[in-house]
Amino acid sequence: LKEINTEHKYISKINSRGKAANSDHYFFTEKGVPAFFIYTQGGPSAYHDVFDKPETLPLNEYNDLFKLIVDFNKKLMN
């Protein structure tokens, strides 16, 4: 992801982190299934709770993040 983003400058910053047992993908990675977790930072503090509303969902980086994920998947498939 970082290599692709450096080349195309899709989003401003990418951080890496280790596995987190509270994430959906964690148990797949524990069984050897390749997986990654991605999210954007900033925006409203309500996240996956009763105050998380579509009208307050910031989609300002959606298109660039989508392009990054598509390019990443293309690289994985080659």
C-alpha positions as a printed Julia matrix, in Angstrom:
78×3 Matrix{Float64}:
   0.0     0.0     0.0
   2.72    2.45    0.96
   4.69    1.81   -2.24
   1.63    2.32   -4.43
   0.56    5.41   -2.51
   4.05    6.91   -2.74
   3.95    6.48   -6.51
   0.42    7.84   -7.06
  -0.05   10.05   -3.98
  -3.66    8.93   -3.5
  -3.95    9.81    0.19
  -1.86   11.99    2.47
  -0.67    9.4     5.0
  -0.6     5.66    5.61
   0.19    4.21    9.04
   1.02    0.59    9.75
  -0.02   -1.32   12.82
   0.1    -4.87   14.06
  -2.73   -7.34   14.42
  -5.66   -6.35   16.63
  -7.81   -9.12   18.13
 -10.85   -6.82   18.1
 -10.88   -6.6    14.27
 -12.92   -8.85   11.97
  -9.9    -9.87    9.92
  -7.78  -10.96   12.91
  -8.94  -14.57   13.06
  -8.42  -15.02    9.32
  -4.81  -13.84    9.62
  -4.29  -16.22   12.54
  -5.23  -19.07   10.17
  -2.83  -17.83    7.48
  -5.38  -16.05    5.29
  -3.88  -12.83    3.88
  -5.88   -9.81    5.04
  -5.51   -6.12    5.69
  -7.48   -3.54    7.63
  -7.9    -0.02    6.36
  -9.69    3.04    7.67
  -9.43    6.79    7.41
  -8.76    9.04   10.36
 -10.54   12.2    11.4
 -14.18   13.06   10.96
 -16.99   12.6    13.48
 -16.28   10.74   16.69
 -19.36    8.51   16.29
 -18.11    5.32   14.67
 -20.19    2.13   14.52
 -22.59    3.26   17.2
 -26.13    4.69   17.39
 -24.87    8.2    16.59
 -23.18    7.11   13.33
 -25.41    8.72   10.67
 -25.03    8.66    6.84
 -25.34   12.44    6.64
 -22.27   12.91    8.87
 -20.14   10.29    7.12
 -17.14   12.07    5.56
 -16.48   10.67    2.09
 -13.9    13.29    1.1
 -11.16   10.68    0.52
 -13.42    7.92   -0.84
 -12.39    8.11   -4.51
  -8.67    8.23   -3.79
  -8.9     5.44   -1.22
 -10.89    3.35   -3.71
  -8.17    3.82   -6.36
  -5.49    2.82   -3.85
  -7.34   -0.37   -2.89
  -7.97   -1.28   -6.55
  -4.28   -0.82   -7.41
  -3.27   -2.82   -4.33
  -5.52   -5.72   -5.31
  -4.23   -5.64   -8.9
  -0.69   -5.93   -7.56
  -1.68   -8.87   -5.33
  -3.23  -10.71   -8.28
  -0.11  -10.43  -10.46
